[in-house]
Amino acid sequence: MLKFSLVLVMFTMTSLAQAKDVSALQVGVEYARENQEKAEAAYKDSLQRVSDSETRLADAQKNLTDDRQKAEVAKKNLEESKAKYEKAQQVLDQAWKQP
């Protein structure tokens, strides 16, 4: 009977030690899973930011192209207006010079 009790106590202690090891492993796995979820969320967030930045960059490049075209048209209009002004000023100056 004493042997049986000793075996039962040893088995119980071994089972408790194994249960503690399993519990520690479960905690480790849970911690690793949480870290993985955080890393995955950070990765998805980074991908979304990259996508948003690429969209803004494409929009900015389109706006830059449009603004350059508008600037060219404005420059042409300025040059034409300047030429018309100079011509009108010359006509006025000639009119004042005539007696």
Residue, then its C-alpha position, 0 to 999 in steps of 0.5 A: m500500500l505504501k508503494f502504491s501511495l508513493v507511486l500515486v504521489m510521484f505520478t501526481m507531482t509529475s503530472l503537476a509539473q507537466a501541467k505547469d510546463v504546459s501552462a507556461l507553453q500555453v502562455g508563451v504561445e498566446y504571447a507569440r500569437e498576440n505579437q503576431e497579430k500586432a505585427e500583422a496589423a502594423y504591416k496592414d497599416s503600413l501597406q495602407r499608408v503606402s497605397d494612400s501615399e501612392t494615390r496622393l503622389a499620382d494625384a500630385q503628379k497629375n496636378l503638376t502636369d496640369d499646372r505646368q500646362k496652365a502656366e504655359v498657356a498663361k505665359k503665352n497669353l502674357e506674351e501676347s498681351k505684352a505685344k498688344y500693349e507695346k503696339a498700342q503704346q506705340v500707336l498712342d506715342q505716334a498720335w501725340k507726336q503728330p501735330 
